[in-house]
Amino acid sequence: MPAYEYFCNDCKKEFTVFLSVKEFESKPKIICPKCQGDNVVKKLTPFFAKTSKKS
Ligand SMILES: [Zn+2]
């Protein structure tokens, strides 16, 4: 299951959310686990980051 990294702008906490692709595409409301706020932004997931190959 893909992991999505989020950052809370309220309490500055970073957290990871596990969602299936289907769940993620339905744009679920992500809530900060620390302050229960929804002022969160998605971070880039290093899991799927493509690295340019030097050949
Ligand atoms: Zn928070």
N, CA, C, O and the ligand as a Tripos MOL2 file, in Angstrom:
@<TRIPOS>MOLECULE
protein
  221   219    56     0     0
PROTEIN
NO_CHARGES

@<TRIPOS>ATOM
      1 N           0.8470   -1.2110    0.0000 N.3       1 MET1
      2 CA          0.0000    0.0000    0.0000 C.3       1 MET1
      3 C           0.8760    1.2520    0.0000 C.2       1 MET1
      4 O           1.7970    1.3680    0.8080 O.2       1 MET1
      5 N           0.5930    2.1680   -0.8890 N.am      2 PRO2
      6 CA          1.4390    3.3660   -0.9610 C.3       2 PRO2
      7 C           1.3610    4.2030    0.3090 C.2       2 PRO2
      8 O           0.3220    4.2780    0.9650 O.2       2 PRO2
      9 N           2.4640    4.8150    0.6300 N.am      3 ALA3
     10 CA          2.5060    5.7130    1.7770 C.3       3 ALA3
     11 C           2.5820    7.1480    1.2860 C.2       3 ALA3
     12 O           3.2850    7.4560    0.3230 O.2       3 ALA3
     13 N           1.8560    8.0060    1.9530 N.am      4 TYR4
     14 CA          1.8550    9.4080    1.5670 C.3       4 TYR4
     15 C           2.3220   10.2400    2.7460 C.2       4 TYR4
     16 O           1.8310   10.1020    3.8660 O.2       4 TYR4
     17 N           3.2770   11.1020    2.4660 N.am      5 GLU5
     18 CA          3.8370   11.9410    3.5080 C.3       5 GLU5
     19 C           3.0960   13.2700    3.5560 C.2       5 GLU5
     20 O           2.8950   13.9320    2.5380 O.2       5 GLU5
     21 N           2.7030   13.6340    4.7510 N.am      6 TYR6
     22 CA          2.0120   14.9090    4.9290 C.3       6 TYR6
     23 C           2.7210   15.7340    5.9930 C.2       6 TYR6
     24 O           3.4440   15.2170    6.8450 O.2       6 TYR6
     25 N           2.4830   17.0280    5.9080 N.am      7 PHE7
     26 CA          3.0590   17.9390    6.8760 C.3       7 PHE7
     27 C           1.9490   18.8380    7.3890 C.2       7 PHE7
     28 O           1.1860   19.4050    6.6060 O.2       7 PHE7
     29 N           1.8580   18.9690    8.7160 N.am      8 CYS8
     30 CA          0.8180   19.7990    9.3000 C.3       8 CYS8
     31 C           1.3430   21.2150    9.4950 C.2       8 CYS8
     32 O           2.3680   21.4250   10.1440 O.2       8 CYS8
     33 N           0.6350   22.1740    8.9300 N.am      9 ASN9
     34 CA          1.0550   23.5740    9.0540 C.3       9 ASN9
     35 C           0.7520   24.1490   10.4250 C.2       9 ASN9
     36 O           1.3100   25.1780   10.8070 O.2       9 ASN9
     37 N          -0.1160   23.4990   11.1580 N.am     10 ASP10
     38 CA         -0.4940   24.0230   12.4640 C.3      10 ASP10
     39 C           0.5240   23.6530   13.5330 C.2      10 ASP10
     40 O           1.0020   24.5170   14.2690 O.2      10 ASP10
     41 N           0.8500   22.3820   13.6180 N.am     11 CYS11
     42 CA          1.7640   21.9560   14.6770 C.3      11 CYS11
     43 C           3.1120   21.5190   14.1280 C.2      11 CYS11
     44 O           3.9670   21.0400   14.8730 O.2      11 CYS11
     45 N           3.3020   21.6840   12.8180 N.am     12 LYS12
     46 CA          4.5810   21.3870   12.1620 C.3      12 LYS12
     47 C           5.0020   19.9250   12.2970 C.2      12 LYS12
     48 O           6.1870   19.5970   12.3480 O.2      12 LYS12
     49 N           4.0110   19.0810   12.3510 N.am     13 LYS13
     50 CA          4.3260   17.6680   12.4670 C.3      13 LYS13
     51 C           4.2670   16.9920   11.1050 C.2      13 LYS13
     52 O           3.3670   17.2460   10.3050 O.2      13 LYS13
     53 N           5.2370   16.1340   10.8600 N.am     14 GLU14
     54 CA          5.2050   15.3310    9.6490 C.3      14 GLU14
     55 C           4.6490   13.9630   10.0010 C.2      14 GLU14
     56 O           4.9730   13.3910   11.0420 O.2      14 GLU14
     57 N           3.8150   13.4540    9.1220 N.am     15 PHE15
     58 CA          3.2710   12.1380    9.3780 C.3      15 PHE15
     59 C           3.0030   11.4160    8.0690 C.2      15 PHE15
     60 O           2.9160   12.0230    7.0020 O.2      15 PHE15
     61 N           2.8780   10.1280    8.1820 N.am     16 THR16
     62 CA          2.6810    9.2970    7.0070 C.3      16 THR16
     63 C           1.2890    8.6750    7.0430 C.2      16 THR16
     64 O           0.8270    8.1910    8.0760 O.2      16 THR16
     65 N           0.6460    8.7030    5.9010 N.am     17 VAL17
     66 CA         -0.6900    8.1250    5.7830 C.3      17 VAL17
     67 C          -0.6280    7.0020    4.7630 C.2      17 VAL17
     68 O          -0.0640    7.1580    3.6800 O.2      17 VAL17
     69 N          -1.2080    5.8810    5.1180 N.am     18 PHE18
     70 CA         -1.2560    4.7680    4.1860 C.3      18 PHE18
     71 C          -2.6420    4.6980    3.5510 C.2      18 PHE18
     72 O          -3.6540    4.5330    4.2320 O.2      18 PHE18
     73 N          -2.6550    4.8280    2.2330 N.am     19 LEU19
     74 CA         -3.9150    4.7940    1.5060 C.3      19 LEU19
     75 C          -3.7410    3.9540    0.2540 C.2      19 LEU19
     76 O          -2.6800    3.9560   -0.3690 O.2      19 LEU19
     77 N          -4.7850    3.2430   -0.1040 N.am     20 SER20
     78 CA         -4.7430    2.5780   -1.3980 C.3      20 SER20
     79 C          -4.8820    3.6500   -2.4720 C.2      20 SER20
     80 O          -5.3400    4.7590   -2.1960 O.2      20 SER20
     81 N          -4.4890    3.3160   -3.6860 N.am     21 VAL21
     82 CA         -4.5720    4.2950   -4.7710 C.3      21 VAL21
     83 C          -6.0220    4.7390   -4.9520 C.2      21 VAL21
     84 O          -6.3000    5.9110   -5.2080 O.2      21 VAL21
     85 N          -6.9270    3.7930   -4.8170 N.am     22 LYS22
     86 CA         -8.3480    4.1030   -4.9820 C.3      22 LYS22
     87 C          -8.8100    5.0890   -3.9130 C.2      22 LYS22
     88 O          -9.5280    6.0450   -4.2050 O.2      22 LYS22
     89 N          -8.3970    4.8480   -2.6930 N.am     23 GLU23
     90 CA         -8.7640    5.7560   -1.6070 C.3      23 GLU23
     91 C          -8.1810    7.1400   -1.8540 C.2      23 GLU23
     92 O          -8.8460    8.1570   -1.6560 O.2      23 GLU23
     93 N          -6.9260    7.1600   -2.2880 N.am     24 PHE24
     94 CA         -6.2610    8.4330   -2.4980 C.3      24 PHE24
     95 C          -6.9290    9.2230   -3.6120 C.2      24 PHE24
     96 O          -7.0630   10.4440   -3.5210 O.2      24 PHE24
     97 N          -7.3480    8.5280   -4.6630 N.am     25 GLU25
     98 CA         -7.9800    9.2220   -5.7870 C.3      25 GLU25
     99 C          -9.3370    9.8060   -5.4140 C.2      25 GLU25
    100 O          -9.8240   10.7260   -6.0700 O.2      25 GLU25
    101 N          -9.9350    9.2790   -4.3760 N.am     26 SER26
    102 CA        -11.2200    9.8190   -3.9440 C.3      26 SER26
    103 C         -11.0210   11.0370   -3.0580 C.2      26 SER26
    104 O         -11.9640   11.5340   -2.4420 O.2      26 SER26
    105 N          -9.7760   11.5130   -3.0020 N.am     27 LYS27
    106 CA         -9.4060   12.7120   -2.2550 C.3      27 LYS27
    107 C          -9.9570   12.7290   -0.8240 C.2      27 LYS27
    108 O         -10.8180   13.5420   -0.4860 O.2      27 LYS27
    109 N          -9.4600   11.8470   -0.0210 N.am     28 PRO28
    110 CA         -9.9140   11.7970    1.3640 C.3      28 PRO28
    111 C          -9.4080   12.9920    2.1450 C.2      28 PRO28
    112 O          -8.3840   13.5830    1.8000 O.2      28 PRO28
    113 N         -10.1110   13.3380    3.1720 N.am     29 LYS29
    114 CA         -9.6850   14.4480    4.0100 C.3      29 LYS29
    115 C          -8.6400   13.9200    4.9890 C.2      29 LYS29
    116 O          -8.8990   13.0120    5.7790 O.2      29 LYS29
    117 N          -7.4640   14.5100    4.9120 N.am     30 ILE30
    118 CA         -6.3900   14.0590    5.7890 C.3      30 ILE30
    119 C          -6.3690   14.9190    7.0480 C.2      30 ILE30
    120 O          -6.3500   16.1480    6.9900 O.2      30 ILE30
    121 N          -6.3730   14.2420    8.1620 N.am     31 ILE31
    122 CA         -6.3800   14.9370    9.4480 C.3      31 ILE31
    123 C          -5.0610   14.6850   10.1680 C.2      31 ILE31
    124 O          -4.5680   13.5580   10.2090 O.2      31 ILE31
    125 N          -4.5050   15.7350   10.7280 N.am     32 CYS32
    126 CA         -3.2730   15.5930   11.4870 C.3      32 CYS32
    127 C          -3.5230   14.7310   12.7230 C.2      32 CYS32
    128 O          -4.4540   14.9890   13.4850 O.2      32 CYS32
    129 N          -2.6930   13.7100   12.9220 N.am     33 PRO33
    130 CA         -2.8970   12.8200   14.0680 C.3      33 PRO33
    131 C          -2.5500   13.4840   15.4010 C.2      33 PRO33
    132 O          -2.9350   12.9920   16.4620 O.2      33 PRO33
    133 N          -1.8370   14.5800   15.3430 N.am     34 LYS34
    134 CA         -1.4240   15.2320   16.5900 C.3      34 LYS34
    135 C          -2.4460   16.2620   17.0640 C.2      34 LYS34
    136 O          -2.8790   16.2380   18.2160 O.2      34 LYS34
    137 N          -2.8280   17.1750   16.1500 N.am     35 CYS35
    138 CA         -3.7150   18.2630   16.5710 C.3      35 CYS35
    139 C          -5.1200   18.1300   15.9890 C.2      35 CYS35
    140 O          -5.9880   18.9670   16.2400 O.2      35 CYS35
    141 N          -5.3350   17.0690   15.2090 N.am     36 GLN36
    142 CA         -6.6450   16.8000   14.5970 C.3      36 GLN36
    143 C          -7.0570   17.8940   13.6270 C.2      36 GLN36
    144 O          -8.2270   17.9870   13.2550 O.2      36 GLN36
    145 N          -6.1120   18.7160   13.2170 N.am     37 GLY37
    146 CA         -6.4290   19.7750   12.2730 C.3      37 GLY37
    147 C          -6.3430   19.2650   10.8370 C.2      37 GLY37
    148 O          -5.7790   18.2030   10.5700 O.2      37 GLY37
    149 N          -6.9110   20.0400    9.9260 N.am     38 ASP38
    150 CA         -6.8610   19.6250    8.5250 C.3      38 ASP38
    151 C          -6.0120   20.5760    7.6890 C.2      38 ASP38
    152 O          -6.1080   20.5900    6.4620 O.2      38 ASP38
    153 N          -5.2050   21.3490    8.3430 N.am     39 ASN39
    154 CA         -4.3180   22.2690    7.6420 C.3      39 ASN39
    155 C          -3.0200   21.5410    7.2790 C.2      39 ASN39
    156 O          -1.9330   21.9050    7.7270 O.2      39 ASN39
    157 N          -3.1690   20.5100    6.4610 N.am     40 VAL40
    158 CA         -2.0260   19.6740    6.1260 C.3      40 VAL40
    159 C          -1.7100   19.7780    4.6380 C.2      40 VAL40
    160 O          -2.5980   20.0100    3.8180 O.2      40 VAL40
    161 N          -0.4640   19.6060    4.3070 N.am     41 VAL41
    162 CA         -0.0490   19.6170    2.9130 C.3      41 VAL41
    163 C           0.6690   18.3070    2.6090 C.2      41 VAL41
    164 O           1.3080   17.7080    3.4750 O.2      41 VAL41
    165 N           0.5490   17.8900    1.3880 N.am     42 LYS42
    166 CA          1.1720   16.6550    0.9770 C.3      42 LYS42
    167 C           2.6240   16.9080    0.5970 C.2      42 LYS42
    168 O           2.9550   17.8970   -0.0570 O.2      42 LYS42
    169 N           3.4660   16.0010    1.0190 N.am     43 LYS43
    170 CA          4.8620   16.1010    0.6410 C.3      43 LYS43
    171 C           5.1280   15.1190   -0.4920 C.2      43 LYS43
    172 O           4.3240   14.2300   -0.7740 O.2      43 LYS43
    173 N           6.2480   15.3000   -1.1170 N.am     44 LEU44
    174 CA          6.6150   14.3610   -2.1650 C.3      44 LEU44
    175 C           6.9960   13.0330   -1.5290 C.2      44 LEU44
    176 O           7.6750   12.9890   -0.5030 O.2      44 LEU44
    177 N           6.5540   11.9720   -2.1440 N.am     45 THR45
    178 CA          6.8730   10.6630   -1.6080 C.3      45 THR45
    179 C           8.1530   10.1470   -2.2410 C.2      45 THR45
    180 O           8.2200    9.9400   -3.4530 O.2      45 THR45
    181 N           9.1520    9.9450   -1.4210 N.am     46 PRO46
    182 CA         10.4120    9.4390   -1.9570 C.3      46 PRO46
    183 C          10.2690    8.0320   -2.5350 C.2      46 PRO46
    184 O          11.0930    7.5850   -3.3320 O.2      46 PRO46
    185 N           9.2020    7.3450   -2.1150 N.am     47 PHE47
    186 CA          8.9900    5.9700   -2.5770 C.3      47 PHE47
    187 C           8.8330    5.8980   -4.0940 C.2      47 PHE47
    188 O           9.2700    4.9430   -4.7360 O.2      47 PHE47
    189 N           8.2000    6.9310   -4.6510 N.am     48 PHE48
    190 CA          7.9000    6.8810   -6.0690 C.3      48 PHE48
    191 C           8.7150    7.8950   -6.8600 C.2      48 PHE48
    192 O           8.5040    8.0830   -8.0590 O.2      48 PHE48
    193 N           9.6430    8.5410   -6.1730 N.am     49 ALA49
    194 CA         10.4630    9.5290   -6.8620 C.3      49 ALA49
    195 C          11.3360    8.8370   -7.8990 C.2      49 ALA49
    196 O          12.0120    7.8470   -7.6200 O.2      49 ALA49
    197 N          11.2960    9.3850   -9.0860 N.am     50 LYS50
    198 CA         12.1000    8.7710  -10.1410 C.3      50 LYS50
    199 C          13.4750    9.4250  -10.1690 C.2      50 LYS50
    200 O          13.6070   10.6480  -10.1490 O.2      50 LYS50
    201 N          14.4490    8.6100  -10.2150 N.am     51 THR51
    202 CA         15.8120    9.1210  -10.2900 C.3      51 THR51
    203 C          16.3130    8.9920  -11.7220 C.2      51 THR51
    204 O          16.1420    7.9650  -12.3800 O.2      51 THR51
    205 N          16.9180   10.0400  -12.1650 N.am     52 SER52
    206 CA         17.4480    9.9890  -13.5240 C.3      52 SER52
    207 C          18.7190    9.1550  -13.5540 C.2      52 SER52
    208 O          19.6670    9.3970  -12.8070 O.2      52 SER52
    209 N          18.7110    8.2170  -14.3950 N.am     53 LYS53
    210 CA         19.8480    7.2930  -14.4850 C.3      53 LYS53
    211 C          20.9370    7.8640  -15.3830 C.2      53 LYS53
    212 O          20.6970    8.3390  -16.4930 O.2      53 LYS53
    213 N          22.1290    7.7910  -14.8470 N.am     54 LYS54
    214 CA         23.2520    8.2120  -15.6850 C.3      54 LYS54
    215 C          23.8080    6.9880  -16.3950 C.2      54 LYS54
    216 O          24.1740    6.0020  -15.7530 O.2      54 LYS54
    217 N          23.8700    7.0500  -17.6810 N.am     55 SER55
    218 CA         24.3750    5.8870  -18.3980 C.3      55 SER55
    219 C          25.5890    6.2400  -19.2310 C.2      55 SER55
    220 O          26.1490    5.3750  -19.9050 O.2      55 SER55
    221 ZN         -1.1350   19.1580   13.4920 Zn       56 ZN56
@<TRIPOS>BOND
     1     1     2 1
     2     2     3 1
     3     3     4 2
     4     3     5 am
     5     5     6 1
     6     6     7 1
     7     7     8 2
     8     7     9 am
     9     9    10 1
    10    10    11 1
    11    11    12 2
    12    11    13 am
    13    13    14 1
    14    14    15 1
    15    15    16 2
    16    15    17 am
    17    17    18 1
    18    18    19 1
    19    19    20 2
    20    19    21 am
    21    21    22 1
    22    22    23 1
    23    23    24 2
    24    23    25 am
    25    25    26 1
    26    26    27 1
    27    27    28 2
    28    27    29 am
    29    29    30 1
    30    30    31 1
    31    31    32 2
    32    31    33 am
    33    33    34 1
    34    34    35 1
    35    35    36 2
    36    35    37 am
    37    37    38 1
    38    38    39 1
    39    39    40 2
    40    39    41 am
    41    41    42 1
    42    42    43 1
    43    43    44 2
    44    43    45 am
    45    45    46 1
    46    46    47 1
    47    47    48 2
    48    47    49 am
    49    49    50 1
    50    50    51 1
    51    51    52 2
    52    51    53 am
    53    53    54 1
    54    54    55 1
    55    55    56 2
    56    55    57 am
    57    57    58 1
    58    58    59 1
    59    59    60 2
    60    59    61 am
    61    61    62 1
    62    62    63 1
    63    63    64 2
    64    63    65 am
    65    65    66 1
    66    66    67 1
    67    67    68 2
    68    67    69 am
    69    69    70 1
    70    70    71 1
    71    71    72 2
    72    71    73 am
    73    73    74 1
    74    74    75 1
    75    75    76 2
    76    75    77 am
    77    77    78 1
    78    78    79 1
    79    79    80 2
    80    79    81 am
    81    81    82 1
    82    82    83 1
    83    83    84 2
    84    83    85 am
    85    85    86 1
    86    86    87 1
    87    87    88 2
    88    87    89 am
    89    89    90 1
    90    90    91 1
    91    91    92 2
    92    91    93 am
    93    93    94 1
    94    94    95 1
    95    95    96 2
    96    95    97 am
    97    97    98 1
    98    98    99 1
    99    99   100 2
   100    99   101 am
   101   101   102 1
   102   102   103 1
   103   103   104 2
   104   103   105 am
   105   105   106 1
   106   106   107 1
   107   107   108 2
   108   107   109 am
   109   109   110 1
   110   110   111 1
   111   111   112 2
   112   111   113 am
   113   113   114 1
   114   114   115 1
   115   115   116 2
   116   115   117 am
   117   117   118 1
   118   118   119 1
   119   119   120 2
   120   119   121 am
   121   121   122 1
   122   122   123 1
   123   123   124 2
   124   123   125 am
   125   125   126 1
   126   126   127 1
   127   127   128 2
   128   127   129 am
   129   129   130 1
   130   130   131 1
   131   131   132 2
   132   131   133 am
   133   133   134 1
   134   134   135 1
   135   135   136 2
   136   135   137 am
   137   137   138 1
   138   138   139 1
   139   139   140 2
   140   139   141 am
   141   141   142 1
   142   142   143 1
   143   143   144 2
   144   143   145 am
   145   145   146 1
   146   146   147 1
   147   147   148 2
   148   147   149 am
   149   149   150 1
   150   150   151 1
   151   151   152 2
   152   151   153 am
   153   153   154 1
   154   154   155 1
   155   155   156 2
   156   155   157 am
   157   157   158 1
   158   158   159 1
   159   159   160 2
   160   159   161 am
   161   161   162 1
   162   162   163 1
   163   163   164 2
   164   163   165 am
   165   165   166 1
   166   166   167 1
   167   167   168 2
   168   167   169 am
   169   169   170 1
   170   170   171 1
   171   171   172 2
   172   171   173 am
   173   173   174 1
   174   174   175 1
   175   175   176 2
   176   175   177 am
   177   177   178 1
   178   178   179 1
   179   179   180 2
   180   179   181 am
   181   181   182 1
   182   182   183 1
   183   183   184 2
   184   183   185 am
   185   185   186 1
   186   186   187 1
   187   187   188 2
   188   187   189 am
   189   189   190 1
   190   190   191 1
   191   191   192 2
   192   191   193 am
   193   193   194 1
   194   194   195 1
   195   195   196 2
   196   195   197 am
   197   197   198 1
   198   198   199 1
   199   199   200 2
   200   199   201 am
   201   201   202 1
   202   202   203 1
   203   203   204 2
   204   203   205 am
   205   205   206 1
   206   206   207 1
   207   207   208 2
   208   207   209 am
   209   209   210 1
   210   210   211 1
   211   211   212 2
   212   211   213 am
   213   213   214 1
   214   214   215 1
   215   215   216 2
   216   215   217 am
   217   217   218 1
   218   218   219 1
   219   219   220 2
@<TRIPOS>SUBSTRUCTURE
     1 MET1         2 RESIDUE 1 A MET
     2 PRO2         6 RESIDUE 1 A PRO
     3 ALA3        10 RESIDUE 1 A ALA
     4 TYR4        14 RESIDUE 1 A TYR
     5 GLU5        18 RESIDUE 1 A GLU
     6 TYR6        22 RESIDUE 1 A TYR
     7 PHE7        26 RESIDUE 1 A PHE
     8 CYS8        30 RESIDUE 1 A CYS
     9 ASN9        34 RESIDUE 1 A ASN
    10 ASP10       38 RESIDUE 1 A ASP
    11 CYS11       42 RESIDUE 1 A CYS
    12 LYS12       46 RESIDUE 1 A LYS
    13 LYS13       50 RESIDUE 1 A LYS
    14 GLU14       54 RESIDUE 1 A GLU
    15 PHE15       58 RESIDUE 1 A PHE
    16 THR16       62 RESIDUE 1 A THR
    17 VAL17       66 RESIDUE 1 A VAL
    18 PHE18       70 RESIDUE 1 A PHE
    19 LEU19       74 RESIDUE 1 A LEU
    20 SER20       78 RESIDUE 1 A SER
    21 VAL21       82 RESIDUE 1 A VAL
    22 LYS22       86 RESIDUE 1 A LYS
    23 GLU23       90 RESIDUE 1 A GLU
    24 PHE24       94 RESIDUE 1 A PHE
    25 GLU25       98 RESIDUE 1 A GLU
    26 SER26      102 RESIDUE 1 A SER
    27 LYS27      106 RESIDUE 1 A LYS
    28 PRO28      110 RESIDUE 1 A PRO
    29 LYS29      114 RESIDUE 1 A LYS
    30 ILE30      118 RESIDUE 1 A ILE
    31 ILE31      122 RESIDUE 1 A ILE
    32 CYS32      126 RESIDUE 1 A CYS
    33 PRO33      130 RESIDUE 1 A PRO
    34 LYS34      134 RESIDUE 1 A LYS
    35 CYS35      138 RESIDUE 1 A CYS
    36 GLN36      142 RESIDUE 1 A GLN
    37 GLY37      146 RESIDUE 1 A GLY
    38 ASP38      150 RESIDUE 1 A ASP
    39 ASN39      154 RESIDUE 1 A ASN
    40 VAL40      158 RESIDUE 1 A VAL
    41 VAL41      162 RESIDUE 1 A VAL
    42 LYS42      166 RESIDUE 1 A LYS
    43 LYS43      170 RESIDUE 1 A LYS
    44 LEU44      174 RESIDUE 1 A LEU
    45 THR45      178 RESIDUE 1 A THR
    46 PRO46      182 RESIDUE 1 A PRO
    47 PHE47      186 RESIDUE 1 A PHE
    48 PHE48      190 RESIDUE 1 A PHE
    49 ALA49      194 RESIDUE 1 A ALA
    50 LYS50      198 RESIDUE 1 A LYS
    51 THR51      202 RESIDUE 1 A THR
    52 SER52      206 RESIDUE 1 A SER
    53 LYS53      210 RESIDUE 1 A LYS
    54 LYS54      214 RESIDUE 1 A LYS
    55 SER55      218 RESIDUE 1 A SER
    56 ZN56       221 GROUP 0 **** ****
